[in-house]
């Protein structure tokens, strides 16, 4: 995969925030195994996301876990669910998504800059 060079102004358009998962549900209608997440972003409010993270995380693991997400993507319909943000992660050697997190707890809604 090649990377395209962007400007600082391009990066400034991406709004990455911290939020806490407050609800986790199975997503049986997703094409690939996924969860439906409800995430509290503090002053930004509550947003929903579909995440293909079932291999490494149980619903119990995810509840009250703080995650990073891009919150200014246009909402996207996935099966019967509207995903309002993109939770960030990285693929490990086995092809499973590992969530990106802060090393210590931060306030929900804090922006990554």
NUNUSE-425848 format. One record per residue (C-alpha): residue number from 1; residue in one letter; x, y, z. Coordinates in steps of 0.25 Angstrom, whole numbers, plus 5000, padded with zeros to 4 digits. Layout:
// NUNUSE-425848
@nr = NUM	rest = A	px = X	py = Y	pz = Z
...
This chain:
// NUNUSE-425848
@nr = 1	rest = X	px = 5000	py = 5000	pz = 5000
@nr = 2	rest = X	px = 5006	py = 5013	pz = 4996
@nr = 3	rest = X	px = 5004	py = 5026	pz = 5005
@nr = 4	rest = X	px = 4999	py = 5039	pz = 4999
@nr = 5	rest = X	px = 5006	py = 5051	pz = 5004
@nr = 6	rest = X	px = 4996	py = 5061	pz = 5011
@nr = 7	rest = X	px = 4998	py = 5075	pz = 5016
@nr = 8	rest = X	px = 4996	py = 5079	pz = 5031
@nr = 9	rest = X	px = 4983	py = 5086	pz = 5026
@nr = 10	rest = X	px = 4978	py = 5072	pz = 5021
@nr = 11	rest = X	px = 4981	py = 5066	pz = 5034
@nr = 12	rest = X	px = 4974	py = 5077	pz = 5041
@nr = 13	rest = X	px = 4961	py = 5073	pz = 5035
@nr = 14	rest = X	px = 4961	py = 5059	pz = 5042
@nr = 15	rest = X	px = 4955	py = 5061	pz = 5055
@nr = 16	rest = X	px = 4960	py = 5049	pz = 5064
@nr = 17	rest = X	px = 4954	py = 5049	pz = 5078
@nr = 18	rest = X	px = 4954	py = 5040	pz = 5091
@nr = 19	rest = X	px = 4942	py = 5033	pz = 5095
@nr = 20	rest = X	px = 4937	py = 5022	pz = 5104
@nr = 21	rest = X	px = 4929	py = 5010	pz = 5100
@nr = 22	rest = X	px = 4916	py = 5010	pz = 5108
@nr = 23	rest = X	px = 4908	py = 4999	pz = 5100
@nr = 24	rest = X	px = 4912	py = 4987	pz = 5092
@nr = 25	rest = X	px = 4903	py = 4979	pz = 5083
@nr = 26	rest = X	px = 4905	py = 4967	pz = 5074
@nr = 27	rest = X	px = 4903	py = 4971	pz = 5059
@nr = 28	rest = X	px = 4898	py = 4958	pz = 5053
@nr = 29	rest = X	px = 4894	py = 4965	pz = 5040
@nr = 30	rest = X	px = 4908	py = 4970	pz = 5037
@nr = 31	rest = X	px = 4915	py = 4963	pz = 5025
@nr = 32	rest = X	px = 4928	py = 4960	pz = 5034
@nr = 33	rest = X	px = 4927	py = 4958	pz = 5049
@nr = 34	rest = X	px = 4925	py = 4971	pz = 5056
@nr = 35	rest = X	px = 4920	py = 4979	pz = 5068
@nr = 36	rest = X	px = 4910	py = 4991	pz = 5069
@nr = 37	rest = X	px = 4917	py = 5001	pz = 5078
@nr = 38	rest = X	px = 4911	py = 5013	pz = 5085
@nr = 39	rest = X	px = 4922	py = 5022	pz = 5089
@nr = 40	rest = X	px = 4921	py = 5034	pz = 5099
@nr = 41	rest = X	px = 4929	py = 5046	pz = 5093
@nr = 42	rest = X	px = 4926	py = 5056	pz = 5105
@nr = 43	rest = X	px = 4922	py = 5069	pz = 5100
@nr = 44	rest = X	px = 4921	py = 5064	pz = 5085
@nr = 45	rest = X	px = 4910	py = 5054	pz = 5090
@nr = 46	rest = X	px = 4907	py = 5040	pz = 5087
@nr = 47	rest = X	px = 4911	py = 5033	pz = 5074
@nr = 48	rest = X	px = 4910	py = 5019	pz = 5068
@nr = 49	rest = X	px = 4920	py = 5011	pz = 5061
@nr = 50	rest = X	px = 4921	py = 4997	pz = 5055
@nr = 51	rest = X	px = 4934	py = 4990	pz = 5058
@nr = 52	rest = X	px = 4940	py = 4977	pz = 5053
@nr = 53	rest = X	px = 4948	py = 4974	pz = 5066
@nr = 54	rest = X	px = 4941	py = 4961	pz = 5070
@nr = 55	rest = X	px = 4954	py = 4953	pz = 5069
@nr = 56	rest = X	px = 4961	py = 4960	pz = 5080
@nr = 57	rest = X	px = 4950	py = 4966	pz = 5089
@nr = 58	rest = X	px = 4938	py = 4961	pz = 5096
@nr = 59	rest = X	px = 4926	py = 4970	pz = 5099
@nr = 60	rest = X	px = 4930	py = 4970	pz = 5113
@nr = 61	rest = X	px = 4945	py = 4974	pz = 5109
@nr = 62	rest = X	px = 4939	py = 4986	pz = 5102
@nr = 63	rest = X	px = 4929	py = 4992	pz = 5111
@nr = 64	rest = X	px = 4935	py = 5004	pz = 5118
@nr = 65	rest = X	px = 4947	py = 5004	pz = 5109
@nr = 66	rest = X	px = 4953	py = 5017	pz = 5104
@nr = 67	rest = X	px = 4956	py = 5017	pz = 5089
@nr = 68	rest = X	px = 4960	py = 5027	pz = 5078
@nr = 69	rest = X	px = 4951	py = 5030	pz = 5067
@nr = 70	rest = X	px = 4949	py = 5039	pz = 5055
@nr = 71	rest = X	px = 4936	py = 5047	pz = 5058
@nr = 72	rest = X	px = 4935	py = 5055	pz = 5046
@nr = 73	rest = X	px = 4932	py = 5045	pz = 5035
@nr = 74	rest = X	px = 4919	py = 5045	pz = 5028
@nr = 75	rest = X	px = 4910	py = 5035	pz = 5034
@nr = 76	rest = X	px = 4910	py = 5021	pz = 5027
@nr = 77	rest = X	px = 4899	py = 5011	pz = 5026
@nr = 78	rest = X	px = 4904	py = 4997	pz = 5029
@nr = 79	rest = X	px = 4893	py = 4987	pz = 5027
@nr = 80	rest = X	px = 4882	py = 4992	pz = 5036
@nr = 81	rest = X	px = 4891	py = 5000	pz = 5045
@nr = 82	rest = X	px = 4896	py = 5015	pz = 5043
@nr = 83	rest = X	px = 4911	py = 5016	pz = 5047
@nr = 84	rest = X	px = 4914	py = 5031	pz = 5051
@nr = 85	rest = X	px = 4929	py = 5030	pz = 5054
@nr = 86	rest = X	px = 4941	py = 5021	pz = 5051
@nr = 87	rest = X	px = 4948	py = 5014	pz = 5063
@nr = 88	rest = X	px = 4963	py = 5014	pz = 5060
@nr = 89	rest = X	px = 4972	py = 5001	pz = 5061
@nr = 90	rest = X	px = 4983	py = 4994	pz = 5054
@nr = 91	rest = X	px = 4984	py = 4980	pz = 5048
@nr = 92	rest = X	px = 4993	py = 4971	pz = 5056
@nr = 93	rest = X	px = 5001	py = 4959	pz = 5049
@nr = 94	rest = X	px = 4988	py = 4950	pz = 5049
@nr = 95	rest = X	px = 4980	py = 4961	pz = 5042
@nr = 96	rest = X	px = 4972	py = 4964	pz = 5054
@nr = 97	rest = X	px = 4969	py = 4979	pz = 5058
@nr = 98	rest = X	px = 4976	py = 4984	pz = 5071
@nr = 99	rest = X	px = 4969	py = 4997	pz = 5076
@nr = 100	rest = X	px = 4977	py = 5009	pz = 5078
@nr = 101	rest = X	px = 4977	py = 5015	pz = 5092
@nr = 102	rest = X	px = 4983	py = 5025	pz = 5101
@nr = 103	rest = X	px = 4993	py = 5021	pz = 5111
@nr = 104	rest = X	px = 4985	py = 5027	pz = 5122
@nr = 105	rest = X	px = 4970	py = 5031	pz = 5123
@nr = 106	rest = X	px = 4967	py = 5045	pz = 5117
@nr = 107	rest = X	px = 4954	py = 5053	pz = 5117
@nr = 108	rest = X	px = 4943	py = 5048	pz = 5107
@nr = 109	rest = X	px = 4943	py = 5057	pz = 5095
@nr = 110	rest = X	px = 4958	py = 5061	pz = 5096
@nr = 111	rest = X	px = 4963	py = 5063	pz = 5082
@nr = 112	rest = X	px = 4976	py = 5057	pz = 5077
@nr = 113	rest = X	px = 4985	py = 5068	pz = 5071
